[in-house]
């Protein structure tokens, strides 16, 4: 009986130190694997959110640029003498010192078809409006539309605008109809109008137009980048700006970049 009792006690012993160490090691490996999967999944989700936000902001900016630039030269009732109301028919005017980053668009109200910087129809009819679109040239500064008061479309921390996306570059280039020159200060490129003939088709594009050729189209390029960084973002080289030049440190900064572009034809002639 004594031998049987001792045998039973020995069979009910606990885990050895070796067994506990093995179990702890396995548990640690499992915990590390689960943690790694969670972190990777979380980073992937963040990258996807960054991509989605850039897509939304970029599409919005392109829509507004298309809409507002296309309004250049609009008149409720086009006529030969309506051009003087727009400043000798200067429908779109590149900035004198920074033409590739800023331009002014002029048009007349009709209380129905033209919008302001906020996307809302401008009230009033027959009055001349001048909207400017500009970017400072400094990465992180907002893309701004101004019609008396500035309104940022992208990346203004003081204006209640989404700041998860920043402007990395903005470039305007102007399509010039070089077959018609501004000999009579009347910018109608229709064939046979005053002296000289034109076909209203861009013969060349220039970011710093000079001379008196008529601007018949505008190309807008916008490079956006994410404000957030992620270790999941890897690039083989620096990302290029609108001019094809590398953006400093963009290869290793952990940010997403994306380029948007559009061409707007001046339809109000």
PLY file of the C-alpha trace (Angstrom):
ply
format ascii 1.0
element vertex 269
property float x
property float y
property float z
element edge 268
property int vertex1
property int vertex2
end_header
0.00 0.00 0.00
2.82 2.39 0.85
4.50 1.76 -2.49
1.27 2.41 -4.38
0.74 5.77 -2.57
4.24 6.96 -3.39
3.67 5.98 -7.01
0.46 7.97 -7.18
2.11 11.08 -5.72
4.94 10.92 -8.25
2.47 10.67 -11.16
0.69 13.93 -10.14
3.79 16.13 -10.26
3.71 19.58 -12.08
5.60 20.90 -15.13
9.35 20.97 -15.09
11.32 24.19 -15.57
12.36 23.02 -19.04
8.75 22.48 -20.07
7.73 25.90 -18.78
10.61 27.58 -20.64
9.62 25.84 -23.87
5.99 26.90 -23.43
7.02 30.51 -22.72
9.24 30.56 -25.80
6.43 29.26 -28.00
3.99 31.80 -26.54
6.50 34.60 -27.20
6.94 33.52 -30.81
3.17 33.43 -31.32
2.76 36.85 -29.68
5.50 38.34 -31.87
3.92 36.84 -35.00
0.48 38.19 -34.09
1.95 41.61 -33.25
3.88 41.72 -36.52
0.76 40.82 -38.52
-1.22 43.49 -36.68
1.41 46.19 -37.28
1.74 45.26 -40.94
-2.02 45.27 -41.38
-2.29 48.62 -39.59
0.45 50.17 -41.76
-1.20 48.83 -44.91
-4.51 50.32 -43.81
-2.84 53.70 -43.20
-1.23 53.64 -46.64
-4.59 52.81 -48.23
-6.22 55.70 -46.35
-3.44 58.03 -47.52
-3.95 56.91 -51.13
-7.71 57.39 -50.90
-7.35 60.87 -49.41
-4.92 61.96 -52.11
-7.25 60.64 -54.81
-10.20 62.56 -53.37
-8.29 65.82 -52.91
-6.63 65.54 -56.30
-9.91 64.93 -58.12
-11.51 67.85 -56.31
-8.64 70.19 -57.21
-8.75 69.11 -60.87
-12.52 69.62 -60.99
-12.23 73.14 -59.57
-9.31 74.06 -61.85
-11.22 72.81 -64.89
-14.40 74.60 -63.93
-12.87 77.96 -63.04
-10.30 78.17 -65.83
-12.98 77.21 -68.37
-14.99 80.23 -67.21
-12.31 82.60 -68.48
-13.86 85.08 -70.89
-17.44 84.09 -70.17
-20.04 86.77 -71.07
-23.80 86.38 -70.63
-24.40 87.88 -74.10
-21.23 87.75 -76.22
-20.74 90.69 -78.52
-17.90 92.56 -80.15
-17.84 95.27 -77.51
-18.03 92.87 -74.56
-14.28 92.29 -74.71
-13.47 95.71 -73.28
-15.36 94.76 -70.11
-12.77 92.05 -69.48
-9.71 94.24 -69.81
-9.07 94.07 -73.54
-10.31 90.49 -73.51
-7.49 89.23 -71.32
-9.47 86.17 -70.29
-6.59 84.60 -68.38
-3.53 86.55 -67.28
-0.35 84.83 -66.09
1.26 86.55 -63.11
4.08 88.84 -64.22
6.65 87.51 -61.74
5.51 83.91 -61.22
3.39 82.90 -64.23
3.83 79.15 -63.78
2.40 79.31 -60.24
-0.26 82.00 -60.47
-2.85 83.28 -62.96
-5.93 85.52 -62.92
-9.15 84.46 -64.65
-11.69 87.10 -65.72
-15.33 86.61 -66.66
-18.77 88.17 -66.27
-21.57 86.98 -64.02
-24.92 85.73 -65.26
-26.23 84.58 -61.86
-26.50 81.03 -63.17
-23.47 79.49 -64.87
-20.32 80.79 -63.16
-18.94 79.79 -59.77
-16.53 81.26 -57.26
-13.67 79.71 -55.31
-16.08 77.87 -53.02
-17.85 76.15 -55.90
-21.03 78.14 -55.37
-22.76 80.17 -58.11
-21.75 83.85 -57.95
-24.77 86.05 -57.47
-25.37 89.13 -59.57
-25.43 89.58 -63.30
-23.25 91.50 -65.72
-20.48 92.35 -63.27
-16.90 91.41 -64.08
-15.12 88.97 -61.75
-11.43 88.24 -61.37
-10.34 85.02 -59.63
-6.71 84.17 -59.02
-5.26 80.69 -58.56
-1.86 80.45 -56.93
0.69 78.35 -55.07
3.65 79.87 -53.19
6.19 77.35 -54.48
6.96 76.04 -50.98
6.12 72.38 -50.35
3.36 72.13 -47.78
1.80 75.52 -48.57
-1.81 75.35 -49.80
-3.21 75.75 -53.29
-5.22 78.96 -53.05
-8.11 80.48 -54.98
-8.77 84.17 -54.35
-11.75 86.32 -55.30
-11.46 88.97 -52.63
-10.65 86.58 -49.81
-8.35 83.58 -49.97
-9.84 80.10 -50.00
-7.51 77.13 -49.78
-8.46 74.03 -51.74
-5.77 71.74 -50.30
-3.62 71.63 -47.18
-4.36 74.77 -45.13
-4.10 74.07 -41.39
-5.75 77.43 -40.59
-8.67 77.15 -42.99
-10.36 73.96 -41.87
-9.13 72.17 -45.00
-7.92 68.56 -44.88
-4.24 68.62 -43.89
-3.45 64.93 -44.42
-2.48 65.88 -47.99
0.07 68.53 -48.99
0.94 70.26 -52.26
4.40 69.22 -53.42
4.31 71.05 -56.79
1.97 73.06 -58.99
2.65 74.17 -62.55
0.65 76.13 -65.13
1.66 76.10 -68.78
-0.12 78.13 -71.44
-1.06 77.02 -74.93
-0.31 79.82 -77.39
-1.89 80.33 -80.81
1.21 81.71 -82.51
-0.56 82.13 -85.86
-2.44 85.17 -84.53
-0.70 88.06 -82.79
-2.25 90.83 -80.77
-1.80 93.54 -83.40
-5.05 95.34 -82.62
-5.35 94.48 -78.91
-8.35 92.33 -79.83
-7.70 88.74 -78.84
-10.25 87.06 -81.08
-8.37 84.23 -82.77
-11.17 83.42 -85.20
-9.94 83.40 -88.77
-10.30 86.78 -90.44
-10.85 88.78 -87.24
-9.10 92.13 -87.66
-5.54 91.69 -88.90
-3.76 88.38 -88.83
-5.44 85.01 -88.79
-5.55 82.29 -86.20
-7.05 78.85 -85.73
-7.50 78.92 -81.93
-5.26 75.85 -81.62
-2.22 75.85 -79.36
0.97 75.79 -81.42
3.22 75.65 -78.35
3.04 75.52 -74.56
5.05 77.79 -72.32
5.12 78.28 -68.54
6.40 81.85 -68.96
4.64 83.20 -72.05
5.95 86.42 -73.54
4.87 88.52 -76.47
1.31 89.18 -77.59
0.11 85.75 -78.65
-3.31 84.62 -77.54
-3.65 81.97 -74.83
-6.09 79.36 -76.13
-5.59 76.59 -73.54
-4.01 75.96 -70.15
-2.34 72.87 -68.74
-2.37 72.44 -64.98
-0.17 69.94 -63.15
-0.47 69.19 -59.44
1.73 66.91 -57.32
0.33 65.91 -53.95
2.05 64.11 -51.10
0.82 62.60 -47.86
1.45 64.46 -44.61
1.82 61.15 -42.79
4.77 58.83 -43.25
4.79 55.04 -43.28
7.48 52.37 -43.29
5.35 50.53 -45.84
6.13 53.19 -48.46
9.21 52.34 -50.51
10.43 54.04 -53.69
13.14 53.07 -56.13
14.09 56.72 -56.73
13.07 60.30 -55.95
9.61 61.27 -57.20
9.59 63.80 -60.03
7.81 67.16 -59.94
5.72 68.65 -62.77
8.86 69.68 -64.65
10.40 66.21 -64.44
12.92 67.17 -61.77
13.47 64.97 -58.67
11.87 66.20 -55.44
14.56 66.28 -52.77
14.44 63.42 -50.22
11.22 62.04 -51.69
12.74 58.57 -52.12
13.34 58.03 -48.41
10.79 60.28 -46.68
8.15 57.54 -46.31
5.46 59.67 -47.98
3.14 58.83 -50.83
3.20 61.06 -53.93
0.76 61.34 -56.82
0.53 63.58 -59.89
-2.69 64.98 -61.36
-2.93 66.91 -64.62
-5.54 68.43 -66.90
-5.75 70.55 -70.04
-8.46 73.22 -70.29
-9.39 74.74 -73.64
-10.45 78.38 -73.61
-13.99 77.98 -74.94
-15.30 81.54 -74.41
-13.94 83.37 -77.44
0 1
1 2
2 3
3 4
4 5
5 6
6 7
7 8
8 9
9 10
10 11
11 12
12 13
13 14
14 15
15 16
16 17
17 18
18 19
19 20
20 21
21 22
22 23
23 24
24 25
25 26
26 27
27 28
28 29
29 30
30 31
31 32
32 33
33 34
34 35
35 36
36 37
37 38
38 39
39 40
40 41
41 42
42 43
43 44
44 45
45 46
46 47
47 48
48 49
49 50
50 51
51 52
52 53
53 54
54 55
55 56
56 57
57 58
58 59
59 60
60 61
61 62
62 63
63 64
64 65
65 66
66 67
67 68
68 69
69 70
70 71
71 72
72 73
73 74
74 75
75 76
76 77
77 78
78 79
79 80
80 81
81 82
82 83
83 84
84 85
85 86
86 87
87 88
88 89
89 90
90 91
91 92
92 93
93 94
94 95
95 96
96 97
97 98
98 99
99 100
100 101
101 102
102 103
103 104
104 105
105 106
106 107
107 108
108 109
109 110
110 111
111 112
112 113
113 114
114 115
115 116
116 117
117 118
118 119
119 120
120 121
121 122
122 123
123 124
124 125
125 126
126 127
127 128
128 129
129 130
130 131
131 132
132 133
133 134
134 135
135 136
136 137
137 138
138 139
139 140
140 141
141 142
142 143
143 144
144 145
145 146
146 147
147 148
148 149
149 150
150 151
151 152
152 153
153 154
154 155
155 156
156 157
157 158
158 159
159 160
160 161
161 162
162 163
163 164
164 165
165 166
166 167
167 168
168 169
169 170
170 171
171 172
172 173
173 174
174 175
175 176
176 177
177 178
178 179
179 180
180 181
181 182
182 183
183 184
184 185
185 186
186 187
187 188
188 189
189 190
190 191
191 192
192 193
193 194
194 195
195 196
196 197
197 198
198 199
199 200
200 201
201 202
202 203
203 204
204 205
205 206
206 207
207 208
208 209
209 210
210 211
211 212
212 213
213 214
214 215
215 216
216 217
217 218
218 219
219 220
220 221
221 222
222 223
223 224
224 225
225 226
226 227
227 228
228 229
229 230
230 231
231 232
232 233
233 234
234 235
235 236
236 237
237 238
238 239
239 240
240 241
241 242
242 243
243 244
244 245
245 246
246 247
247 248
248 249
249 250
250 251
251 252
252 253
253 254
254 255
255 256
256 257
257 258
258 259
259 260
260 261
261 262
262 263
263 264
264 265
265 266
266 267
267 268
